[in-house]
């Protein structure tokens, strides 16, 4: 989250040059109203450039993720409105997954495939501009269109926060919340089972803020630490800035994640 704050600060700084231009023009005798319009125009143009550049740079899904989208003998994968549907042998429980910020959603296909193999049908949500906070309510497309006894929302990093916002607003409809390298920022109702999973080598998540969020956890909360795991290996998108070096493989980290989810739900 600290990197999101840095990005927001950078966006705000784009306004400063426009303000300085307007101030300069006003001092040179230009009418105040015209100088304000020019200043606004400069700021908007700079912000537009910033956002175009910012959202055009993101983490892309790797080869194993693209392969996972083909499914296997037990799991069929279908592109549906709002994302991908991983239909496995399970019939009672479903997981809706929110990708991490600025990470292509397809990067989490290997995890979805493994979870589906384990008995959880999965919905991998598409996110506009790969930014889950822009579409917190996307789970509606799946929860209200498919019939399952148990609904679990899950997300990685910023996606975990976005998923927690949905859960907080849909008390009684969602049974579980899985947050990978993430933590809630609002109180989670005690009717929800919360599973927190993160790697011991995670260099992106602020462990201090995770500990501080404990007052927001529901009664049924499990904190699961993956020895040797890091931040990025919950998906297949390569190394991530600020992250620690994992001492286990991505496949091992995903397998341990699936075991934790199976034990919790």
TORDREN-597046 format. One record per residue (C-alpha): x, z, y. Coordinates in steps of 0.25 Angstrom, whole numbers, padded with zeros to 4 digits, always signed. Layout:
# TORDREN-597046
XZY
...
This chain:
# TORDREN-597046
+0000+0000+0000
+0012+0002+0009
+0015-0013+0009
+0000-0016+0013
+0002-0007+0025
+0015-0014+0029
+0008-0028+0028
-0004-0023+0036
+0007-0018+0047
+0013-0032+0047
-0001-0038+0049
-0003-0029+0061
+0010-0033+0067
+0006-0047+0067
-0004-0043+0078
+0007-0037+0087
+0013-0051+0091
+0000-0056+0095
-0002-0044+0104
+0011-0045+0110
+0008-0060+0113
-0005-0056+0120
+0002-0045+0128
+0012-0055+0133
+0002-0066+0137
-0006-0055+0144
+0006-0051+0152
+0009-0065+0156
-0004-0066+0163
-0013-0072+0152
-0027-0067+0152
-0029-0055+0143
-0040-0061+0135
-0032-0073+0132
-0019-0065+0129
-0028-0057+0119
-0033-0069+0112
-0019-0075+0110
-0014-0062+0105
-0025-0061+0095
-0023-0075+0091
-0008-0072+0089
-0011-0060+0081
-0021-0067+0072
-0012-0078+0069
-0001-0069+0065
-0010-0061+0056
-0015-0073+0050
-0001-0078+0047
+0003-0064+0041
-0009-0063+0032
-0007-0077+0027
+0008-0074+0024
+0004-0060+0018
-0006-0065+0008
+0001-0077+0004
+0012-0069-0002
+0008-0061-0014
+0012-0058-0029
+0009-0069-0039
+0005-0068-0053
+0016-0070-0063
+0016-0079-0076
+0011-0068-0085
-0001-0065-0076
-0005-0080-0076
-0003-0080-0092
-0012-0068-0092
-0023-0075-0085
-0025-0084-0098
-0029-0072-0106
-0026-0070-0120
-0034-0069-0134
-0041-0057-0130
-0043-0059-0115
-0049-0071-0108
-0046-0072-0093
-0056-0079-0084
-0056-0082-0069
-0068-0077-0063
-0074-0075-0049
-0065-0064-0043
-0054-0064-0052
-0051-0065-0067
-0058-0059-0079
-0050-0054-0091
-0060-0053-0102
-0054-0046-0114
-0059-0039-0127
-0065-0027-0119
-0080-0026-0115
-0082-0013-0108
-0071-0011-0097
-0067-0020-0086
-0056-0019-0075
-0056-0026-0062
-0042-0027-0057
-0037-0028-0042
-0023-0035-0040
-0012-0029-0031
-0011-0033-0017
-0005-0047-0015
-0004-0049-0030
-0011-0061-0036
-0022-0055-0045
-0018-0064-0057
-0005-0055-0058
-0013-0044-0065
-0018-0053-0076
-0008-0048-0086
-0014-0034-0084
-0028-0039-0085
-0025-0046-0098
-0019-0033-0104
-0031-0025-0099
-0041-0035-0105
-0034-0035-0118
-0035-0019-0118
-0050-0020-0116
-0053-0021-0101
-0059-0034-0096
-0052-0037-0082
-0056-0043-0069
-0043-0047-0061
-0049-0048-0047
-0044-0059-0037
-0040-0054-0024
-0041-0061-0011
-0027-0064-0005
-0022-0055-0017
-0026-0043-0009
-0036-0033-0016
-0040-0026-0004
-0047-0038+0001
-0057-0038-0011
-0059-0024-0016
-0073-0027-0020
-0069-0039-0030
-0072-0030-0042
-0087-0033-0039
-0086-0047-0044
-0082-0041-0058
-0089-0027-0059
-0103-0033-0055
-0102-0045-0063
-0097-0040-0077
-0102-0029-0086
-0092-0018-0091
-0094-0004-0094
-0081+0000-0087
-0076-0005-0074
-0061-0002-0070
-0055-0007-0057
-0040-0009-0057
-0030-0013-0047
-0015-0014-0044
-0009-0008-0031
-0018-0013-0019
-0027-0018-0030
-0029-0004-0035
-0033+0001-0021
-0043-0010-0020
-0049-0007-0033
-0050+0008-0030
-0058+0004-0017
-0068-0004-0026
-0069+0008-0036
-0071+0018-0024
-0083+0009-0019
-0089+0007-0033
-0090+0021-0038
-0098+0021-0051
-0095+0007-0054
-0080+0007-0058
-0075+0016-0069
-0060+0015-0067
-0049+0012-0058
-0035+0008-0062
-0025+0008-0050
-0011+0001-0054
+0000+0006-0044
-0011+0010-0035
-0019+0022-0030
-0033+0024-0024
-0034+0026-0009
-0049+0031-0009
-0055+0042-0018
-0059+0036-0032
-0072+0042-0038
-0071+0051-0050
-0080+0042-0058
-0068+0032-0058
-0056+0033-0068
-0043+0030-0061
-0030+0025-0067
-0018+0024-0059
-0006+0016-0065
+0007+0014-0059
+0021+0011-0063
+0032+0022-0061
+0041+0011-0054
+0030+0007-0044
+0037+0004-0031
+0025+0000-0023
+0015+0011-0025
+0016+0023-0017
+0016+0034-0027
+0015+0045-0016
+0002+0038-0012
-0003+0037-0026
-0001+0052-0028
-0008+0055-0015
-0020+0047-0019
-0023+0057-0031
-0034+0063-0023
-0042+0050-0024
-0041+0049-0039
-0053+0052-0047
-0053+0063-0058
-0050+0053-0069
-0037+0047-0064
-0025+0043-0073
-0012+0040-0067
-0003+0032-0076
+0012+0029-0073
+0019+0017-0080
+0033+0020-0083
+0042+0009-0078
+0030+0001-0071
+0030-0003-0057
+0020-0009-0047
+0020-0024-0050
+0020-0024-0065
+0005-0022-0065
+0004-0037-0062
+0012-0049-0065
+0017-0053-0051
+0032-0050-0050
+0039-0039-0043
+0033-0032-0031
+0040-0028-0018
+0043-0013-0018
+0040-0011-0033
+0049-0004-0042
+0056-0010-0055
+0048-0008-0067
+0055-0004-0080
+0044-0010-0089
+0038-0024-0090
+0026-0028-0083
+0019-0030-0097
+0023-0015-0101
+0017-0010-0087
+0004-0018-0090
+0003-0013-0104
+0004+0001-0099
-0006-0001-0088
-0016-0006-0099
-0014+0006-0107
-0016+0015-0096
-0029+0008-0092
-0034+0009-0107
-0031+0024-0108
-0039+0026-0095
-0051+0018-0097
